[in-house]
Amino acid sequence: MNTSSEEITATITALGNRVGGISASPGRRTVFVRGALPGETVRCRPNRIRKNIIEAELLEILERSTYRSDPFCSCFGECGGCSLQNLTYSRQLFWKRNWVEKALARASIEYPVEFMKDVIPSPEKAGYRNRVSFDILNGKPGLHRLGGDIMNVDGCPLLNVRGQKAFETLAGKQLDGNRRVSVRASGRTGEAMLEFSSSPPARITGDRDSDIIAWKERDSWKVSPEGSLFHETAGGFTYPVRPGTFFQVNTDCADIIISIVTGLCCGGGKILDLYGGCGTLSLPLASKGAKVTSVELDPDSTLSGIEAAGRSGTEGIDFVTCRTRHFLLDTVREKEIWDTVIVDPPRAGLGIRVARLLRRVRSERIVYVSCNPFSLARDLRVICERNWAVAGLQPVDMFPQTDHLETVVILRRKEDK
């Protein structure tokens, strides 16, 4: 790695996922400038030079983009959580679609251009998150800088209003002894929960009758008041969400995803829901008459799904606590037939081994819900090597102001050659 303090002037032609503004021209190294936007001319200083790439620090905007907007968070540019607050929202959606297109093109995924729909916007552009995790620095809540180290903060404007109220509980408290505290809150049920990585400060326990205090004790979670549960609502169902378990952070967009997926599975039938979580896709599908098997590794999430189904009177779901790969091995070996297979994996995606198993499942349709276009493209390349083709793509902006987005993909089996 070489470095240079010589300043350069760059014209930004594109926006890259996780790298910022891109200046590319024939015969020159490509320059990445965080904070710079397409259409801008900027003065910058290289801080990392590699074979074909220069990573540079933005010093001055010489020519400003018409799409540049004023960030609403005072930590923007230092905190690593948001990277797009300086870009108008309509343009964020433009570039997010572009990232999906480029990821698929690099993986040589073929599909008719009309199969790629415009990105569905989030109903809320700020205050949309029902959970934010803060790492502890010097006994105070903090978020990660772009470089990875922690900076103390007074909150996060992406957290919903109920969550910001719960965060105020932490004001003036020393949180030493904890590595992390997560604020989870629902704007629909009005409930909130503070999840501590170890014992909470004594003064914070029971401070607010409406907040649940949770903390990790050895390998299990404790809550105060004892026996209390946090609830969130999505897709018309209410789920008990236990400490440390996953739930989609943008509840409004979760409703959109649920609607898309249930629409794609309108024929019902026999459905396999892999990485099923709390059952946020399984319950709506079962309520429409489908026979669903929900497979989830986390037993607390499985339990939440079972309780939500019982509370709503929803039948027709078989909840299985199991690794996805192990379940796929069995269903392939037994040659079980499914009308639809749904996968909603973590950001890392399926991985090569699971993707190879998935393409062998006896089904006419796969619905892939992804939160990372690059792991999605890698997985689709593996799946589409064998008799599968992309039949539709619908991006959804689950994460406004950030580099992330959700994409729903439907694949259909091609005729055997």
HELIX and SHEET records of a PDB file:
HELIX    1   1 TYR A   89  ARG A  106  1                                  18    
HELIX    2   2 VAL A  113  PHE A  115  5                                   3    
HELIX    3   3 VAL A  161  PHE A  167  1                                   7    
HELIX    4   4 GLU A  168  LEU A  170  5                                   3    
HELIX    5   5 ALA A  202  ILE A  204  5                                   3    
HELIX    6   6 THR A  251  LEU A  264  1                                  14    
HELIX    7   7 SER A  282  SER A  287  1                                   6    
HELIX    8   8 PRO A  299  SER A  312  1                                  14    
HELIX    9   9 THR A  324  ARG A  333  1                                  10    
HELIX   10  10 ILE A  352  LEU A  358  1                                   7    
HELIX   11  11 PRO A  373  ILE A  383  1                                  11    
SHEET    1   A 6 ILE A   8  THR A  11  0                                        
SHEET    2   A 6 THR A  41  ILE A  49 -1                                        
SHEET    3   A 6 ILE A  53  GLU A  63 -1                                        
SHEET    4   A 6 THR A  30  VAL A  33  1                                        
SHEET    5   A 6 GLY A  20  SER A  23 -1                                        
SHEET    6   A 6 ALA A  14  GLY A  16 -1                                        
SHEET    1   B 7 ILE A 150  ASN A 152  0                                        
SHEET    2   B 7 LYS A 140  HIS A 144 -1                                        
SHEET    3   B 7 ARG A 131  LEU A 137 -1                                        
SHEET    4   B 7 ARG A 180  ALA A 185 -1                                        
SHEET    5   B 7 ALA A 192  PHE A 196 -1                                        
SHEET    6   B 7 ASP A 211  GLU A 217  1                                        
SHEET    7   B 7 SER A 220  SER A 224 -1                                        
SHEET    1   C 2 PHE A 230  ALA A 234  0                                        
SHEET    2   C 2 PHE A 237  VAL A 241 -1                                        
SHEET    1   D 7 ILE A 317  THR A 321  0                                        
SHEET    2   D 7 LYS A 291  GLU A 296  1                                        
SHEET    3   D 7 LYS A 270  LEU A 274  1                                        
SHEET    4   D 7 THR A 340  VAL A 343  1                                        
SHEET    5   D 7 ARG A 365  SER A 370  1                                        
SHEET    6   D 7 GLU A 406  ARG A 413 -1                                        
SHEET    7   D 7 TRP A 388  VAL A 396 -1                                        
SHEET    1   E 2 ILE A 337  TRP A 338  0                                        
SHEET    2   E 2 ARG A 362  SER A 363  1                                        
END                                                                             
